[in-house]
Amino acid sequence: MTSTKAIPLSSRPVDVAIVLSLADVVKEYPGPPPVRAVDGISLDVEAGELVAVVGPSGSGKSTLLHIMGALDLPTSGDVVVDGNAVASMSDRELSALRAHTLGFVFQEFFLIDGVSATENVAQGLLYRGIGPDERSKRARSALERVGLGGRLGHLPSQLSGGERQRVAIARALVGDPAIMFADEPTGNLDSVTSGEIIELFLALNAEGSTIVVITHDHELASRFPRQVRLRDGRLEMS
Amino acid sequence: MKSKLRFADTLGLAWLGLRARSGRTALTSLGIAIGIAAVVAVIGISASGRADLLAALDRLGTNLLRVSAGQGILGGPAELPEDAPAMTARVGPVEAVSAVARLDATVRRTELIPEVETGGLSVVAVEPDLFDVLGGEMAAGTFLDAGSSRLPATVLGSVAAERLGVSTLAYQQMVTIDGQEFVVVGIADGLQLHPDLERSALVGFDVATAEIGEAPLSAMYVRVDPTSIDDVVEVIPTTVNPESPDRVEITRPSDALAAREAADAALTQLLIALGSVALIVGGVAIANIMVMSVLERRMEIGVRRSLGATRGHIRRQFLTEAILLAAIGGLVGVGLGAGITWGFAAARGLPVTVPIEALFGAVGVALLIGTLAGLYPASRAAAIPPSQAVRGTR
């Protein structure tokens, strides 16, 4: 899907289609004592990649994810998301960037109770100003992509944990984001269901989606084509 | 590339937020509903009362004067000079005059009732044109005319009729006046400005002087050109009693209604003030609940920010929710208030009048309260940085 909205091949060589670029990114929380959660990280993610950012808790994974996802700004260093230099952008511009080019999946799913799976997924298009009919249509097809074509009208309370996470994934990719972030997407799931979610990520990636998964689980990360190890805010290996 | 949230979707979000917490929504909007209902009901009831009053004033007119003989310096019976009606009728702006005489007689249901039990009722001699001058109505029967004035016939005031137990004229009813049987030919109504007449049996002058005795004039009712009332009031005492004009008393029965309206208006204002206090309390309750809601819904705010909501969108969502909450309360309150007004007016036999401005005003006030109550919680919600919101840290 990402391939359909990627930059035309003629203007850029395929192997340099970088959708996310971090250069010497530092995030420091004011103290005392000041804490450097992210300490000089440089990282490029190309279109079509599936990257696992893996590290123990406290290694700065979440902070890094927030910076990559334009939810937070770095103390220093450059972040370029889909050609946009994040540092100089206003709240409105950052919000627009998230609405149009980024997708997020959270550990706790964060679906709206009392609203059908389709409507939950349609929320992913809410801040693009798209009409309700078009939203529902695209939400249904996104749910089919994650294998929930038979659960369109179900409420979150009628779905299993794995199904809920699939709904959340559908919500993240309904807008065809240039890059999708998943923060511990299997953290609340049993091992079998976790495996299924991993398979889904692999399948989506095979269809062209660019995905960055954050996890503390090395075994899970090892199933992804590229792994980035994080410790104490620094990269160990890329 | 822009982040935008359609207006309809903003409303949808607010509705979703309220629906998800329906019990809390109902309780929170109840405060506003009670306040609005109180204000609307007070305005409606007072408007209905005023409409009734104005209708009465319209019918009875404000240009009626009652001229009576004041007590003499030495006490003694108060009477107007015999030529007072004729003299008064000669004054330019006077349109009509009708004199009455309070008789020294009692009215009883039958001879068998002891004479001392008068029931506070009196007997008054009247002219046939009195009813036209006063603008009264008949509950039953007819008023005295030139013919029945000469006969032992009487018209009872509404209070007198009730006390004498005469509620219908479907069959012939008799009462005993000064020991003689009188036929009741009519029951008068609409004399609420003239409590003395309501408590009287009215008879013709002719029969009064023939059968009962002397009928010295005790009062006159004077209908005046409405533009010259003050002038007439000034000249009447000397016209009626040139020798001692200070023994002439002039009252304007409609003043009693005007005074009642002034008292009603003061009470209405007090009640509206009380209702407004309820509204303010309702607004504070909304603000309170919304602040709590923002704390609870940090994660939702985080998810929405990650989906592309701007600070403005978050602010709008929570503000709209607060306004909607107040609007629900406002609409329920308007319905409740209008219902109370209707019930009250129907029970009292008043015309149902709920001023349309009061209804729109009430909803407008509710919206304003919702806006004020929502501003602070909404800006708090919008101020949460997205990275903190998705973490759920407090």
Interface residues (C-beta under 8 A of the other chain):
Chain A: S62 T63 H66 G69 L71 D72 D91 R92 S95 A96 L97 R98 A99 H100 T101 L102 F104 F106 E108 F110 I112 D113 G114 V115 Q123 G124 L126 Y127 R128 G129 G131 P132 R171 D183
Chain B: M1 K2 S3 K4 L5 R6 A8 D9 L13 L16 R19 A20 M299 E300 G302 V303 R304 R305 S306 L307 G308 A309 T310 R311 G312 H313 P385 P386 S387 V390 R391
